[in-house]
């Protein structure tokens, strides 16, 4: 099969290679991949000099089951699915266990639902961790990115008053259309406290977002797109003036490999297909143009998702 692999001699740190077709374990379905979505973290990982040449990467992929799992745990041959994995998604074939695979509607745009695994699942699981949101103010940093856009929509649907943070002021109208009540370029510009934060940025934005938390509030850090240190002044950790018992938590989607994501993947894909969730695709093309998509992501020129169609 054909696959994209790490190649540090190439401008995008990726190139074509022939790889053996995956041999599925008894609990894995063999999927013919038709579309993949790209995440900043994986293209940044490919550019890391410590990632060996020839490494097969790729987290998000959607396609069609061509061989059902031998143990009967997955869907039947011919089923359209969206899949999650920690590697080897950017290839023509992928072997996927049932807990990392979700059945999608027959009329689904596989390119659109390929955006769901990392961005959609991360947003959904963190929004759940924030607790009941009806009537509460929730801040989302990096709101115009893949995770952020899904988080704005999901938090708004849960009844939150969403405070979106995007460093690009041109994103304000789009974020309001997704359900944001307020849009600011920095957390420090928010003048009313919030009860929870979903942070995609890290660095000083994490510090300023934590300062906006009211008593008993929680900040969950999902990403560190700023690649900067979060340095707290001593007074940031004081518990006076209505800031008692605040906490910072971390989140990593792959932390529990036993987690069954199948139902959540299927639900998110159905919501995207029905138009109730906007995947925010900002670049789409055939996978022969992978270098354009990767360079746009690495250059931070995309506010949303990039999708490659395979075939």
Backbone bond lengths (Angstrom), bond angles and torsions (degrees), N, CA, C in turn:
res aa  C-N    CA-C-N  psi(-1)  N-CA   C-N-CA  omega(-1)  CA-C   N-CA-C  phi
1 X - - - 1.463 - - 1.528 109.36 -
2 X 1.315 115.53 162.56 1.455 121.46 177.37 1.522 109.29 -93.75
3 X 1.325 116.45 142.73 1.460 120.46 -178.26 1.526 109.30 -149.32
4 X 1.336 114.97 157.47 1.460 121.09 170.49 1.517 108.21 -94.94
5 X 1.330 115.81 128.49 1.464 120.70 -178.12 1.523 109.08 -129.38
6 X 1.310 115.38 160.53 1.466 120.96 179.35 1.523 109.90 -65.81
7 X 1.322 115.20 131.83 1.469 122.25 178.31 1.526 106.97 -146.40
8 X 1.324 117.23 101.84 1.460 120.86 -174.30 1.527 112.99 -73.44
9 X 1.314 117.78 -6.33 1.466 119.74 175.41 1.524 111.51 -83.68
10 X 1.329 117.80 -11.21 1.463 122.48 -178.92 1.521 109.99 -95.00
11 X 1.334 116.34 152.59 1.461 120.90 -177.24 1.516 112.12 -60.76
12 X 1.331 116.98 -37.89 1.462 121.39 -179.86 1.520 112.50 -91.34
13 X 1.344 117.06 3.13 1.466 123.49 -178.57 1.530 112.07 63.35
14 X 1.340 116.65 22.12 1.458 122.82 177.21 1.516 109.03 -139.17
15 X 1.328 116.23 152.05 1.458 120.77 173.33 1.522 108.94 -155.44
16 X 1.342 115.19 168.63 1.457 120.85 179.11 1.526 110.76 -74.93
17 X 1.320 115.32 149.03 1.461 120.92 174.39 1.522 108.61 -154.07
18 X 1.312 115.58 154.85 1.460 121.06 171.33 1.525 107.44 -91.73
19 X 1.306 116.25 129.85 1.464 122.20 -179.32 1.527 108.53 -129.64
20 X 1.317 117.86 151.17 1.468 119.55 177.63 1.519 110.91 -66.14
21 X 1.322 116.97 144.50 1.457 120.33 174.73 1.523 109.41 -58.34
22 X 1.335 117.69 139.47 1.468 119.15 178.15 1.526 111.07 -64.97
23 X 1.323 115.67 144.90 1.469 121.53 175.84 1.524 106.86 -103.75
24 X 1.341 117.80 107.25 1.466 119.31 -174.83 1.521 112.52 -68.80
25 X 1.331 115.99 141.96 1.460 121.62 170.73 1.527 108.51 -70.43
26 X 1.323 118.38 168.07 1.465 119.92 -178.82 1.525 114.11 -55.80
27 X 1.326 117.84 -29.81 1.460 121.19 -179.18 1.513 113.65 -97.41
28 X 1.325 118.12 19.03 1.458 122.08 -178.41 1.528 111.46 -119.95
29 X 1.330 115.27 142.28 1.458 122.10 172.25 1.519 108.86 -94.44
30 X 1.326 116.31 143.12 1.466 120.78 174.79 1.524 107.79 -93.58
31 X 1.337 116.12 122.96 1.464 121.92 -173.38 1.525 109.88 -116.58
32 X 1.333 115.70 131.12 1.466 120.17 169.79 1.522 107.55 -84.24
33 X 1.314 116.67 116.86 1.463 121.96 -174.28 1.525 110.10 -79.20
34 X 1.333 115.74 132.20 1.463 120.68 178.75 1.524 112.73 -115.57
35 X 1.331 117.88 -20.04 1.466 120.59 178.65 1.517 108.84 -157.55
36 X 1.331 115.63 148.19 1.461 121.27 175.80 1.521 108.19 -135.24
37 X 1.336 115.80 152.60 1.461 119.91 171.54 1.518 108.46 -114.40
38 X 1.323 114.73 149.59 1.460 120.98 -175.77 1.515 110.29 -104.23
39 X 1.318 115.63 144.34 1.458 122.81 176.52 1.522 108.99 -120.39
40 X 1.334 114.90 145.22 1.467 118.94 -178.33 1.521 111.51 -56.24
41 X 1.330 117.02 -39.85 1.452 120.18 -176.51 1.511 113.71 -61.01
42 X 1.324 117.55 -37.64 1.465 118.88 -177.17 1.528 111.99 -78.91
43 X 1.349 117.89 -34.83 1.461 118.13 176.95 1.532 110.02 -72.11
44 X 1.343 116.25 -32.24 1.465 119.46 174.75 1.527 109.86 -66.51
45 X 1.337 116.45 -38.42 1.457 120.23 177.30 1.510 112.85 -64.44
46 X 1.347 116.33 -37.40 1.465 119.55 177.83 1.527 111.37 -64.40
47 X 1.331 116.26 -32.66 1.464 120.31 -179.27 1.525 112.73 -80.22
48 X 1.324 117.21 -10.14 1.465 121.12 179.49 1.531 109.75 -68.46
49 X 1.331 118.44 123.36 1.476 119.94 -178.48 1.525 113.64 -57.88
50 X 1.318 117.72 -21.66 1.456 120.54 -179.46 1.533 112.97 -79.69
51 X 1.338 117.29 -11.02 1.466 120.02 176.11 1.529 108.27 -80.48
52 X 1.331 118.84 118.95 1.475 120.82 -174.32 1.525 113.02 -64.56
53 X 1.338 116.05 144.13 1.455 120.47 170.97 1.526 109.31 -55.50
54 X 1.325 115.28 143.18 1.457 120.57 179.18 1.515 114.41 91.12
55 X 1.351 117.80 -7.88 1.458 120.71 179.61 1.530 109.83 -65.34
56 X 1.321 116.73 132.80 1.458 122.33 175.91 1.522 108.45 -92.33
57 X 1.326 116.32 119.17 1.454 120.41 -178.38 1.524 109.85 -115.44
58 X 1.336 116.03 -178.64 1.456 121.70 178.70 1.513 112.16 121.55
59 X 1.331 116.11 122.25 1.462 121.99 -176.59 1.528 112.42 -101.63
60 X 1.321 117.52 -42.62 1.472 121.99 -172.09 1.516 111.23 -106.36
61 X 1.328 117.15 131.57 1.463 120.60 176.63 1.520 109.83 -155.57
62 X 1.336 116.43 146.24 1.459 122.23 175.83 1.523 108.50 -129.65
63 X 1.325 116.21 147.75 1.454 119.33 -178.57 1.517 111.71 -176.20
64 X 1.333 115.18 -148.52 1.463 122.18 -174.01 1.524 109.03 -130.22
65 X 1.328 116.47 135.04 1.462 121.46 177.57 1.530 108.97 -68.54
66 X 1.339 116.46 123.27 1.462 120.73 177.26 1.523 111.94 -106.03
67 X 1.330 116.82 -13.67 1.464 121.76 175.00 1.515 108.06 -149.56
68 X 1.333 116.15 116.79 1.460 120.35 -179.08 1.522 110.70 -69.48
69 X 1.342 116.20 154.68 1.464 121.34 177.93 1.523 109.74 -60.25
70 X 1.320 115.73 135.30 1.466 121.02 -175.62 1.518 112.41 -63.51
71 X 1.347 117.04 -28.70 1.461 119.32 -178.50 1.529 113.04 -88.92
72 X 1.341 116.70 4.49 1.455 120.72 177.18 1.510 115.37 79.27
73 X 1.330 118.01 8.58 1.460 120.81 -174.12 1.520 113.66 -79.18
74 X 1.313 118.27 -18.77 1.458 120.77 -176.83 1.511 112.47 -110.43
75 X 1.335 116.78 -176.09 1.463 120.81 -178.89 1.528 112.22 -74.19
76 X 1.318 115.38 168.97 1.465 122.27 -176.72 1.528 111.16 -74.81
77 X 1.309 114.95 160.79 1.461 121.20 174.39 1.521 109.31 -56.54
78 X 1.339 116.10 138.73 1.457 121.81 -179.68 1.511 114.62 92.67
79 X 1.348 117.87 -5.81 1.460 121.72 -179.52 1.524 110.40 -76.76
80 X 1.324 116.23 135.78 1.467 121.43 176.07 1.523 108.52 -83.78
81 X 1.327 116.76 132.99 1.462 120.99 -171.70 1.523 111.17 -141.26
82 X 1.333 115.29 160.36 1.457 123.17 168.58 1.514 106.69 -116.87
83 X 1.336 117.35 140.85 1.460 120.72 -171.00 1.518 111.58 -131.75
84 X 1.334 113.73 153.96 1.462 123.07 177.96 1.514 109.05 -126.55
85 X 1.324 116.73 142.34 1.456 121.36 175.36 1.508 109.60 -162.18
86 X 1.311 116.28 164.89 1.467 120.11 179.73 1.523 112.41 -90.11
87 X 1.347 116.96 -2.19 1.462 119.95 -178.75 1.527 109.45 -165.49
88 X 1.339 115.20 170.04 1.468 124.36 166.75 1.518 114.70 60.96
89 X 1.338 117.57 28.23 1.460 119.13 177.53 1.511 113.92 -84.61
90 X 1.334 117.61 -22.70 1.461 120.41 -175.76 1.527 109.26 -91.82
91 X 1.313 114.67 67.08 1.459 122.00 -177.71 1.521 108.24 -151.62
92 X 1.319 115.72 166.62 1.461 119.22 -177.25 1.526 113.00 -73.10
93 X 1.323 117.79 -22.05 1.455 121.99 179.95 1.523 109.13 -135.01
94 X 1.353 114.95 150.62 1.461 119.96 179.80 1.530 109.50 -148.79
95 X 1.335 116.78 135.51 1.464 122.04 175.05 1.523 107.99 -97.82
96 X 1.343 116.32 127.80 1.457 120.70 -170.36 1.530 110.96 -135.54
97 X 1.338 118.50 128.50 1.467 120.30 173.78 1.529 111.06 -70.58
98 X 1.336 115.85 158.23 1.462 120.90 -174.11 1.520 112.74 -60.90
99 X 1.339 118.78 -31.69 1.467 120.58 -176.64 1.526 113.22 -75.46
100 X 1.336 117.84 -9.45 1.464 121.75 179.21 1.521 111.66 -115.16
101 X 1.316 116.61 25.61 1.457 122.36 -173.88 1.516 108.94 -140.23
102 X 1.336 116.55 133.72 1.460 120.63 178.45 1.513 110.99 -125.46
103 X 1.315 116.60 136.48 1.463 121.84 177.32 1.532 108.62 -74.34
104 X 1.340 116.68 136.48 1.468 121.16 -177.96 1.527 109.62 -115.52
105 X 1.331 117.62 159.85 1.462 120.07 179.21 1.524 112.44 -59.33
106 X 1.328 115.46 152.05 1.465 120.33 -178.25 1.521 111.91 -61.85
107 X 1.338 116.88 -30.31 1.466 120.03 -178.28 1.520 112.82 -94.68
108 X 1.322 117.07 13.19 1.465 120.37 -177.02 1.524 111.53 -68.36
109 X 1.322 115.64 142.80 1.460 122.65 168.15 1.526 106.04 -80.54
110 X 1.331 116.95 109.35 1.459 119.65 -174.41 1.530 112.01 -64.22
111 X 1.317 117.26 -27.89 1.462 118.99 175.14 1.515 111.71 -65.92
112 X 1.329 116.74 -41.45 1.469 120.21 178.93 1.517 111.30 -67.17
113 X 1.332 118.05 -44.34 1.470 118.95 -177.47 1.523 111.75 -74.72
114 X 1.340 118.32 -15.67 1.467 119.49 176.25 1.524 111.77 -67.32
115 X 1.337 117.56 -13.55 1.470 120.69 178.31 1.519 112.39 -80.17
116 X 1.328 117.48 -9.67 1.460 122.22 -169.95 1.538 114.72 -73.77
117 X 1.346 120.97 -42.53 1.474 119.08 -166.16 1.525 115.96 -55.28
118 X 1.308 119.40 -64.15 1.461 119.94 -176.54 1.530 111.14 -74.94
119 X 1.327 117.22 -53.73 1.464 120.05 -174.53 1.521 111.49 -68.42
120 X 1.322 117.12 -50.47 1.457 120.15 -176.50 1.512 113.18 -67.44
121 X 1.337 117.03 -46.65 1.467 120.16 179.72 1.527 111.48 -63.57
122 X 1.330 117.52 -42.79 1.464 119.75 179.39 1.521 110.36 -60.19
123 X 1.335 116.64 -47.26 1.463 119.85 179.53 1.520 111.08 -61.33
124 X 1.321 117.66 -46.08 1.463 121.61 -177.66 1.521 111.70 -62.06
125 X 1.327 117.03 -46.61 1.462 119.93 -176.30 1.524 112.20 -70.21
126 X 1.329 117.79 -34.01 1.461 119.01 178.27 1.526 110.49 -74.60
127 X 1.323 118.07 -40.71 1.463 120.02 176.84 1.528 109.98 -57.45
128 X 1.322 117.46 -39.53 1.468 120.34 175.98 1.525 111.27 -63.26
129 X 1.333 117.05 -38.78 1.457 120.56 -178.56 1.533 112.31 -68.19
130 X 1.314 116.76 -20.00 1.464 119.79 179.77 1.527 111.85 -75.27
131 X 1.315 117.71 -10.85 1.454 121.25 178.29 1.521 112.21 88.21
132 X 1.331 117.59 -172.87 1.472 121.02 178.33 1.528 110.30 -58.38
133 X 1.340 116.63 131.14 1.464 120.16 -173.18 1.517 113.86 -111.99
134 X 1.314 118.61 -5.15 1.457 121.15 -176.57 1.528 110.67 -57.76
135 X 1.340 115.24 117.84 1.456 120.80 177.95 1.510 115.57 79.65
136 X 1.333 118.80 4.16 1.458 121.50 -178.74 1.529 110.58 -101.71
137 X 1.343 115.63 149.97 1.463 121.04 176.42 1.524 108.82 -86.37
138 X 1.325 115.27 126.96 1.459 121.48 -177.76 1.519 108.89 -127.30
139 X 1.335 116.66 126.07 1.462 121.73 177.57 1.518 110.19 -95.79
140 X 1.344 116.18 137.48 1.464 121.95 176.40 1.521 107.75 -127.46
141 X 1.331 116.56 113.45 1.463 120.37 176.84 1.523 109.43 -89.33
142 X 1.340 115.84 157.70 1.466 118.80 -174.40 1.509 110.67 60.26
143 X 1.343 116.98 38.30 1.459 121.70 -170.05 1.525 113.91 -69.36
144 X 1.313 118.51 -18.20 1.459 119.94 -179.34 1.525 112.58 -93.33
145 X 1.339 117.75 1.27 1.462 121.16 175.57 1.512 111.69 -84.49
146 X 1.336 116.30 -177.57 1.455 120.73 -176.35 1.511 113.39 -61.00
147 X 1.339 117.49 -53.06 1.464 121.03 178.32 1.520 110.21 -65.84
148 X 1.324 116.93 -42.73 1.453 121.10 -176.47 1.515 113.55 -60.46
149 X 1.323 117.33 -43.18 1.469 120.49 -179.46 1.526 110.76 -63.12
150 X 1.331 116.41 -45.06 1.465 118.18 177.32 1.526 110.52 -63.50
151 X 1.321 117.69 -39.60 1.466 121.09 -178.26 1.520 111.58 -64.84
152 X 1.325 117.86 -41.13 1.464 120.74 177.36 1.523 109.86 -57.77
153 X 1.319 116.80 -46.94 1.467 120.23 -177.73 1.527 112.29 -66.45
154 X 1.328 116.85 -43.72 1.459 120.24 -177.34 1.524 111.55 -69.51
155 X 1.326 117.49 -40.29 1.461 120.40 178.69 1.523 110.90 -66.01
156 X 1.330 116.88 -40.70 1.462 120.06 178.41 1.522 110.79 -63.67
157 X 1.327 116.91 -40.77 1.464 120.03 178.90 1.521 111.35 -67.11
158 X 1.326 117.73 -25.97 1.461 121.19 177.47 1.523 112.32 -81.10
159 X 1.330 117.08 -0.24 1.454 121.06 176.39 1.507 115.41 96.86
160 X 1.338 117.62 10.63 1.463 120.06 -178.68 1.527 111.26 -79.73
161 X 1.324 114.85 153.98 1.456 121.78 166.76 1.520 105.84 -90.18
162 X 1.319 116.52 103.68 1.461 121.90 -168.68 1.525 110.76 -87.85
163 X 1.330 114.57 127.32 1.464 122.53 174.74 1.525 106.65 -108.57
164 X 1.324 117.13 104.87 1.459 122.23 -175.57 1.522 110.42 -94.09
165 X 1.339 115.29 138.15 1.463 121.49 177.52 1.523 108.45 -116.88
166 X 1.322 116.72 121.31 1.458 122.11 176.11 1.516 108.50 -139.99
167 X 1.311 116.36 129.27 1.468 119.40 -178.57 1.519 112.12 -69.78
168 X 1.326 117.97 -14.41 1.460 122.30 179.70 1.522 109.14 -100.42
169 X 1.337 119.01 106.87 1.469 120.29 -177.96 1.524 113.36 -62.44
170 X 1.332 118.11 -20.05 1.464 120.59 178.90 1.522 112.25 -67.46
171 X 1.339 117.08 -14.12 1.466 120.65 -179.63 1.530 112.92 -85.86
172 X 1.333 117.86 -5.12 1.463 120.76 -171.05 1.525 112.75 -59.59
173 X 1.318 118.20 -49.90 1.465 120.13 -177.24 1.525 111.11 -62.89
174 X 1.318 116.53 -40.91 1.459 119.76 179.19 1.514 112.31 -63.06
175 X 1.332 117.16 -40.10 1.453 120.71 179.33 1.527 111.61 -68.55
176 X 1.321 116.47 -36.56 1.471 118.62 175.52 1.527 110.96 -64.52
177 X 1.325 116.72 -36.11 1.468 119.22 178.97 1.523 111.73 -67.60
178 X 1.338 117.45 -21.96 1.460 121.56 177.97 1.534 112.17 -85.45
179 X 1.334 116.89 -10.19 1.457 119.51 177.86 1.511 115.59 125.60
180 X 1.336 118.14 -0.70 1.464 119.80 179.27 1.529 110.71 -69.54
181 X 1.334 116.31 135.67 1.462 121.48 177.38 1.523 111.24 -86.25
182 X 1.333 115.89 -34.67 1.457 122.08 177.20 1.520 108.36 -133.08
183 X 1.331 116.48 148.91 1.467 121.63 174.65 1.523 108.11 -133.90
184 X 1.321 116.78 127.57 1.458 122.77 179.82 1.527 108.92 -132.24
185 X 1.322 116.23 159.26 1.465 120.14 178.28 1.518 112.50 -86.42
186 X 1.338 117.49 -18.97 1.463 122.24 -179.38 1.525 109.71 -144.83
187 X 1.340 118.51 145.76 1.471 119.71 175.26 1.521 113.16 -59.26
188 X 1.336 117.04 -30.68 1.463 120.19 -178.26 1.525 112.22 -64.31
189 X 1.338 117.97 -17.77 1.468 121.17 -179.58 1.522 112.36 -82.44
190 X 1.326 117.99 -7.96 1.467 121.80 -178.99 1.523 108.68 -80.85
191 X 1.338 116.69 122.17 1.473 119.50 -172.79 1.520 113.71 -99.67
192 X 1.331 119.02 -3.36 1.450 122.16 176.94 1.526 108.72 -119.97
193 X 1.336 118.02 141.12 1.468 119.57 -177.15 1.526 112.08 -65.75
194 X 1.322 114.68 159.92 1.462 121.72 177.77 1.521 108.09 -122.12
195 X 1.325 115.82 157.34 1.467 119.53 -179.00 1.516 112.63 -94.95
196 X 1.344 117.95 -14.63 1.458 120.69 -179.78 1.524 109.47 -157.01
197 X 1.333 115.58 154.48 1.465 122.24 178.93 1.517 109.14 -135.95
198 X 1.320 116.42 133.71 1.464 122.89 166.14 1.516 106.17 -108.68
199 X 1.335 116.08 111.10 1.471 121.33 -172.40 1.514 110.74 -106.71
200 X 1.334 115.76 123.13 1.463 122.44 177.63 1.524 112.86 -106.31
201 X 1.326 118.16 -0.44 1.461 121.29 -165.71 1.523 113.49 -112.12
202 X 1.341 117.33 -41.64 1.463 120.34 -175.22 1.516 111.26 73.00
203 X 1.332 116.14 -162.57 1.457 121.30 178.04 1.513 112.65 59.21
204 X 1.339 116.24 -144.67 1.475 119.60 -175.51 1.518 111.25 -68.39
205 X 1.351 117.97 -24.83 1.461 118.49 177.69 1.522 111.14 -66.08
206 X 1.321 117.07 -36.64 1.467 119.94 175.87 1.526 110.03 -62.82
207 X 1.333 116.58 -44.00 1.465 121.03 -179.36 1.527 110.31 -61.83
208 X 1.341 116.60 -46.40 1.463 119.95 -178.48 1.529 111.58 -70.10
209 X 1.329 117.28 -34.64 1.459 119.86 177.78 1.522 110.62 -66.87
210 X 1.329 117.15 -38.41 1.460 120.84 177.35 1.529 110.31 -63.06
211 X 1.325 116.33 -36.82 1.463 120.44 179.12 1.527 111.55 -65.38
212 X 1.335 117.17 -24.13 1.469 120.78 -179.74 1.520 112.70 -83.52
213 X 1.334 117.59 -7.70 1.466 121.09 -177.64 1.528 111.57 -72.50
214 X 1.309 115.25 136.55 1.455 119.76 173.23 1.525 109.86 -85.75
215 X 1.310 116.92 176.50 1.460 121.75 -178.32 1.526 111.21 -55.55
216 X 1.314 115.53 139.69 1.469 124.49 179.65 1.530 112.41 68.66
217 X 1.329 117.71 11.79 1.449 120.58 179.75 1.517 112.06 -77.92
218 X 1.331 115.48 162.14 1.455 120.89 -179.59 1.524 109.72 -132.15
219 X 1.316 116.20 138.50 1.468 123.21 172.82 1.523 107.37 -113.43
220 X 1.332 116.86 125.92 1.459 121.78 176.60 1.523 108.12 -111.44
221 X 1.325 115.63 118.37 1.464 120.79 179.61 1.518 109.40 -89.90
222 X 1.339 115.70 123.82 1.462 122.71 -179.36 1.527 110.93 -104.62
223 X 1.332 116.93 -41.48 1.460 120.71 -175.99 1.513 112.06 -139.44
224 X 1.313 115.65 168.73 1.462 122.58 -178.42 1.525 109.20 -134.75
225 X 1.332 115.55 54.99 1.459 119.92 -174.71 1.522 112.69 -63.28
226 X 1.329 117.96 -23.97 1.466 119.88 178.99 1.521 111.80 -70.36
227 X 1.338 116.88 -23.00 1.467 123.07 -176.58 1.525 111.60 55.42
228 X 1.340 115.81 27.87 1.468 121.23 -179.60 1.524 109.73 -113.37
229 X 1.319 115.53 156.18 1.454 120.60 176.18 1.529 110.72 -71.27
230 X 1.319 115.79 145.50 1.461 121.35 173.03 1.524 107.65 -97.78
231 X 1.320 117.03 106.62 1.462 122.38 -175.50 1.525 108.76 -109.81
232 X 1.325 117.10 115.51 1.457 122.40 -177.16 1.528 110.64 -95.26
233 X 1.327 117.88 128.61 1.465 119.13 170.97 1.523 108.82 -69.37
234 X 1.319 118.19 154.65 1.477 120.24 -176.13 1.524 113.68 -53.79
235 X 1.321 117.16 -38.77 1.464 119.70 -176.14 1.523 112.70 -70.14
236 X 1.341 117.83 -14.57 1.466 120.21 -179.64 1.514 112.15 -64.68
237 X 1.320 117.17 -23.53 1.459 121.05 -175.77 1.518 113.05 -100.71
238 X 1.318 117.41 7.67 1.456 119.76 175.66 1.525 109.98 -70.66
239 X 1.314 116.16 147.43 1.456 120.15 -178.45 1.501 114.20 -103.62
240 X 1.332 117.80 18.86 1.463 120.42 -178.66 1.528 110.28 -92.31
241 X 1.310 117.16 -179.87 1.464 124.27 174.32 1.537 111.94 53.74
242 X 1.323 116.13 45.81 1.461 119.90 174.38 1.511 114.80 73.70
243 X 1.347 117.53 20.92 1.470 119.76 -177.97 1.529 111.30 -119.26
244 X 1.324 116.89 29.73 1.456 122.11 -177.34 1.532 111.58 -73.63
245 X 1.320 115.93 143.88 1.466 122.49 167.62 1.528 112.79 60.41
246 X 1.327 117.60 44.41 1.466 121.61 173.75 1.533 108.80 -93.54
247 X 1.328 115.97 153.63 1.462 118.38 -176.22 1.522 111.20 -139.36
248 X 1.340 114.05 157.24 1.467 122.34 174.23 1.522 107.25 -120.13
249 X 1.333 115.88 129.60 1.457 121.28 178.74 1.521 109.23 -125.12
250 X 1.317 115.59 153.74 1.468 121.09 177.09 1.520 109.53 -107.63
251 X 1.326 115.24 160.21 1.467 120.94 -179.46 1.525 108.91 -142.04
252 X 1.335 115.36 136.97 1.463 121.24 175.21 1.525 107.44 -144.86
253 X 1.327 116.41 117.99 1.463 121.50 -171.05 1.519 112.86 -60.28
254 X 1.335 116.91 -35.46 1.464 120.60 -176.22 1.535 112.62 -89.32
255 X 1.327 117.57 9.87 1.463 119.45 -174.62 1.516 112.64 -64.21
256 X 1.322 117.24 -30.61 1.468 120.56 -179.12 1.517 108.84 -119.45
257 X 1.347 117.62 93.82 1.464 119.92 -175.96 1.520 113.57 -64.98
258 X 1.325 118.07 -14.23 1.466 120.64 -179.79 1.524 112.05 -86.16
259 X 1.335 117.89 -7.36 1.453 120.82 -178.58 1.525 110.81 -61.41
260 X 1.330 116.11 135.15 1.457 121.18 177.54 1.527 108.46 -94.17
261 X 1.328 116.10 105.97 1.455 122.05 -178.71 1.526 112.63 -93.66
262 X 1.321 119.14 0.33 1.460 121.47 -169.04 1.525 112.63 -59.28
263 X 1.335 117.65 -45.83 1.461 120.11 -177.75 1.526 111.32 -66.99
264 X 1.336 116.95 -40.82 1.466 119.93 179.70 1.529 111.19 -67.47
265 X 1.325 117.29 -39.56 1.464 120.13 176.58 1.521 110.87 -60.71
266 X 1.330 116.12 -44.96 1.463 120.46 -179.51 1.531 110.84 -64.21
267 X 1.345 116.99 -41.65 1.466 119.81 -179.28 1.527 111.22 -65.27
268 X 1.326 116.82 -46.59 1.460 120.14 179.94 1.528 111.25 -61.82
269 X 1.327 116.92 -42.24 1.468 120.71 179.05 1.524 110.95 -62.15
270 X 1.329 116.93 -40.23 1.460 120.57 178.56 1.522 111.40 -65.78
271 X 1.340 116.77 -39.13 1.460 120.37 178.52 1.525 111.45 -65.79
272 X 1.327 117.13 -40.31 1.459 120.64 176.69 1.526 110.04 -64.38
273 X 1.323 116.84 -45.30 1.465 121.12 -178.48 1.524 111.41 -62.27
274 X 1.329 116.93 -37.77 1.461 121.35 -179.60 1.522 112.96 -78.42
275 X 1.348 117.49 -6.38 1.451 121.01 179.94 1.509 114.37 83.46
276 X 1.339 117.16 9.53 1.469 120.17 179.73 1.524 112.44 -86.09
277 X 1.332 117.34 -13.63 1.460 122.95 171.51 1.520 108.16 -128.60
278 X 1.314 116.30 132.42 1.467 122.46 178.60 1.526 108.64 -95.35
279 X 1.347 118.40 116.32 1.470 119.78 -177.98 1.522 114.04 -72.11
280 X 1.324 117.48 -14.45 1.461 119.69 175.72 1.515 113.94 68.76
281 X 1.335 117.59 42.63 1.466 120.57 179.39 1.527 108.96 -72.83
282 X 1.321 116.06 121.69 1.464 121.26 -178.45 1.522 112.83 -112.51
283 X 1.318 116.85 -10.54 1.475 121.23 175.60 1.524 106.75 -148.83
284 X 1.343 116.45 133.68 1.461 120.05 177.18 1.517 109.20 -149.84
285 X 1.328 115.50 137.56 1.450 120.40 178.71 1.515 110.14 -171.14
286 X 1.344 116.97 176.32 1.470 120.11 177.68 1.521 110.71 -67.23
287 X 1.328 116.26 155.09 1.467 117.38 -175.03 1.518 112.73 -71.50
288 X 1.332 117.73 -6.97 1.463 120.33 170.82 1.528 111.06 -65.59
289 X 1.339 117.36 -17.07 1.466 122.04 -179.99 1.524 111.28 -104.37
290 X 1.319 115.69 27.05 1.464 120.02 -177.19 1.514 112.85 -55.98
291 X 1.356 116.83 -33.61 1.462 119.17 -176.69 1.525 111.47 -64.17
292 X 1.350 117.90 -35.36 1.458 120.82 178.12 1.531 110.81 -64.09
293 X 1.327 115.40 -45.46 1.461 119.90 -179.07 1.523 111.38 -63.90
294 X 1.330 116.51 -43.84 1.465 120.34 -178.80 1.517 110.71 -64.36
295 X 1.318 116.97 -44.68 1.468 119.63 -179.49 1.523 111.53 -64.29
296 X 1.336 117.26 -35.87 1.463 120.31 177.95 1.519 110.62 -65.88
297 X 1.327 117.35 -39.64 1.460 120.78 178.11 1.523 111.11 -67.65
298 X 1.324 116.97 -47.94 1.454 120.27 -178.73 1.526 111.71 -64.12
299 X 1.332 115.94 -31.20 1.462 120.34 179.14 1.518 113.62 -85.10
300 X 1.343 116.59 4.00 1.470 122.72 179.21 1.528 111.65 56.98
301 X 1.351 115.96 37.95 1.460 120.17 178.99 1.521 111.80 -97.68
302 X 1.308 118.03 0.26 1.460 122.14 -179.11 1.519 110.66 -111.45
303 X 1.318 116.68 131.30 1.461 121.83 173.06 1.525 106.29 -116.52
304 X 1.305 115.73 84.58 1.457 121.69 -174.39 1.516 109.56 142.46
305 X 1.337 116.05 -150.51 1.451 121.32 -173.44 1.532 112.03 -108.57
306 X 1.357 114.74 151.88 1.463 122.92 172.31 1.530 107.68 -114.22
307 X 1.329 116.33 135.72 1.471 121.71 -177.26 1.523 109.64 -126.97
308 X 1.332 115.34 135.02 1.462 122.40 174.41 1.525 108.30 -111.24
309 X 1.343 115.81 127.30 1.468 121.25 175.06 1.523 108.98 -92.76
310 X 1.310 116.32 132.89 1.469 122.36 -175.99 1.519 109.08 -107.66
311 X 1.343 116.01 141.37 1.450 119.72 176.26 1.519 111.06 120.93
